[in-house]
Amino acid sequence: MMIYDRNQSSPATFILLGFSEYPDIQILLFLIFLAIYVISVIGNVGMITIIAMNSKLHTPMYFFLKHLSFVDFCYSTVVVPKLLENLVAEGRAISFSACITQFFFFANCALTETFMLAMMAYDRFVAICNPLLYMVIMSHKRCALLMTAAYSWGLFFSLLFTYSLLVLSFCETNIIKNFVCDYSAILNAACSDKHFSELILSIFANFTMLSTLLVIISSYIFIFVTVMKMHSVRARYKAFSTCASHLTAVGVFYGTVLFLYCIPNTKSSWFTKNLASVFYAVVIPMLNPLIYSLRNSEVKEIIRKLINKK
């Protein structure tokens, strides 16, 4: 079996198995994922448009939410079209360069989103614990710097992870038991020594998860302490309600990621990982705009007005 390297004329090819073991429900899965993608695109683009067009929503919280919607839109667009193609096409092959490119953008969106969720937790911390200084601390300049840091964070680590895969050698044909070119699937397909890539993944993936979780957890500890000191029940309810959407989004996102981490890496676990990956990469980008629109009174009111106008 030939090994792939940069000077070889026959580059590696990957076969994305996805849900190929269930041929009888391919059309049903296609329709379900197409519906999810359409809802995701409409929800995220709609959220961006609503925030951009309404001056009432030009606040730090909605500034971050607008960018979160943009990342979610890119997230689903990187993954779902290829998934839909594989559900109806006979061939499931994807070239090495296309697979690596998909992984790069997939990782970029996922890593950027983790940083954004941490920033949004910090925003809620400032809003509740330092309300009088909120607009000073969360100035337009600082929000722009934080957003630049989020995109830079995602770009740097996705480039690092991509490089750690590019130094590996691959056989001509490689089977990936997933619908997306994720890190572990590409790594398992490598024919060369994987120690360096595994070390990179272990160190920096854990650092990303733990550092962002630390910011989120510490922010909400301070928020909880501050809210519990409030004497008014109504004030407590209002403070907690401003965090409800973000907490729901964080719980869904990190809960799914931690679930994927906990699944044992065995031959029998690939279907469970596929389902968890579907939720992580396909469903969550659809859920986020729904969570924020349904649990946010300002957004709901604007949507209601737009519907009534029509």
N, C-alpha and C positions, 0 to 999 in steps of 0.2 A: 504494500500500500504506500503510495507516495505521500510525502509530507510537504505541506505548503510553506513556502517562504517568499520573500518579496521578489526574488529573481526568477521564480518559476513561472512558466507560461500557463500552467493550469491552476488557477487559484482555487481555494477551498470553496465548497458550496454547502449551505446548511439547509436541512429539511425541517420545517416547522410542523410538527405533527398536530399540535393543538388538540382539537376534538375529533380527529380523524377516525378514532375507534367507534364513533357513533354516526355512521353514514345515514341512518334513517331519520335523524333529526337535524341534519345540516341546514336545511332550508328554514326550519323553525328557529334554530340558533341565529341564522343570518338575519331573520326578521327582528328577533329580540335585540340583537346587538346594533342593528341599524336604527331601531327605535330609540335605544339608549343614546346612541351617538347624536341623533337629531335633537333629542331633548337636551343633551349636554351642550351642543353648539348653540341652540336657541337660548338656553338658560345663561350660559356664560357671556355670549355676545350681547344678549339683552341686558345683563347686569352691568356690563361695561358701558353700554349706551345710556342706560338710566342714570348711572352715577355721573357720567360725563356731561349729560344734558341738564341736570338739576343742580343749581347752585347750593341748595340746602344740603346736598350730600358731599359738598367739597370740604370734607373734614378728614383728619388723619385716618380714622377708622375706615372710611369708605375709600380713601386713597389706597390703603393696603388691600382692601377687598377687591378693588378694580384690578389690581395687578395679580391677585390670587385667581380671579376669574380668567385673566389672560393666560396664566400658566396652566390652569386646568383645561382651557381650550386647546392649547398646544399639546398638552399631555395626551388627551384623547385622540387628537389628530395624528399624533406620531404612531399610535398603537392600533386604533380601530380600523382604518382603511385596509391595512394589510391583513388583519384578522378577517374582515368581510371578504376580501379577495380569496383567501385560503379556504373559506367555507363553500365557495361556489366553483373555484378553479380546480382542475384535475391535478396540476402540479403544485407542490407546496415549497418549491425550492426558492431560496433567497441567496444572493451572492454574498461573499465574505464582506465586501465593502458596504453593501446595503445593510447587512446585519449589524456591522460595527457602527454605521451611521445611525441606524434606528436605536441601538443601545445608547449611543452618546446623547441623543436628544431626549430619550426616555429618562436616562439618569440625570440629565441637566434639569428637567422639569421636576423630577421627584426631589432632588436635593434642594432646589430653589424653594419648593413648597415647604419643606421642613423648616427652612430658615424664616420664611414668611409667617408661618404659624407661630414661631417663637417671637417674632417681632410684634405680631398682633396681640400676643399675651402681654408683652411689655407695654403696648399701647393701652390695654385695659387696666394694667397696673397703675400707670400714670394717671389715667382718667379717674379712677376710683380713689386711689391713695393720695394723689396730689391734684385735686380738681381745679384749684385756683391757679396753679402753674401749668395746667395741661397744655394750653395753646403756646406757652413759652417754651416748654420742654419739647413738645412735639411740633416744632415749627416746620414750615414747608421745607427749609433747607435740611433739617435733620431727617425728615421723612424721606427726602430724596437721597440722602446719604445712606440711610438704612436700606432703601430699595436697591441702590447700586451695590451695596454689600451683599444683598441676597442673591442678585444675579451673578455677581462675581464669585460668590461661594459656590453656587451651582456649576458655573463654568469651570472653575479651577478643579473641583473634585471630579467632575465628569471627564475632564481631560486626563486627569491622573488615572482614573479607572480605565479609561479607553486605552491609554498608553500601556498599562499593565496587561491588557489583552493583546495589543499589537506585537508585543515582544514574544508571544507564544507561537508555536508552530501547530498547524492543523492538518488533518488528513483531507483528502480530496472531497469526500462526502461525509457530512457529520449530521447526526440525528439530534434534534432538540425537541424534547417532550414538552413543549410549551407553544403558545401562540405568539410569543414575543421574544426577541433576542435579549434576554436578561443576562446579568453577569454570571450567575452560577451555571446557567445552561451552557454558555459559551465556554466557560472555564472547564467544565466537565468534558467538553468535546476536544479539548487540546490534547495533542500527542506528545508534547514536550513537558519538561519539568515545570510544575505549577507553584512551587514554593513561594517565589517572589510575588506573584499575583495574589495568592491566598493571604500572604502577609499584608499586602497593601489593602485588600478588602477588609481584613480583620481589624486593622488599626484604624483606618480612616472612616469606614462605615460605622464602627462602634463610636468613634469620636463624634461624628456628625449626629448620630442618634442621641447619645448621652448628653452632649453639650446643649442641643436644642431642647431636649426634655428637661434638663436642669433649669433653663431659663423659664420654660412654661410652668413647671411645678413650683419653683420659687416665687414666680409672679403671682400665682393663684394662692399660695400660702399667705402672702402679704395681703392680697385682696380679701381672703376669707377673714383674716384677723381684723382688718379695717371695717369690713361690713358688720361683723359681729359686735363691734363697738358702737354701732349706730343704735340709737334708742328707738327710732321710728321703724315700725314693721314695714310701712310703705316704702321708706327709703331703702331698707334692706332688699325688698322685692325688686325695686327698680334697679339697684346696683347689680343684683344677681342676674336679672333679665338681660342686661347689656352684655353679659358674658355667656349667656346660654348658647347662642349660635356658635361662637368660637369654641366653647367647650365640647359641643356636639361634634364639630368638624375635627377637632383634635382627637377626640375619643375614637371616632371612626377611622381616621388616618393611621394613628399610631397603634390602635388596637389591631388593625389588619396587618401592619408591618411586623409587630411583635408576634402575631399568630404565624406569619410566614417564617420567622426566625425559629419558632418553637417546633415546627414540623420536622420530624426526623428525615434525614436525607437517604431514603430507601427507595427501592424500585417500586414499591406499592404506594408510595406517598405522592407520586407525580400528579394523579388526578386531583387530590386535595390541594396541592400547590397550584394547579391550574385554576381551580375555582377561586382560591384566595387571590391569585394574580388578577383574575377577571374583576373581582371586587375592587382591588387595589388600583388597577390601571384603567378600568373601563367605567365602573359604577361610581367611584368616588368623585371623579370630575363632573358627573351628572348631579350627584347629591349636594355638593357644596353650594351651588346657586339656589337650589331648593331650600336647603337648611337656612341660608341667610335671608332669603326672601320671605319664607313662611314664618320665621321667628322674629322678623324685624318689622316693627310697626311702621317705620318711616318708608321703607321700601314697599311694603304692602299697600300703604296709602297711595303712593305714587302710581303703582301698578293698577290699583282700583280706578284712579282718575283717568289713566290712559284708556282703560277698557270702557269706561263710561263715555268718554269722548267719541269712541268709535260707535 
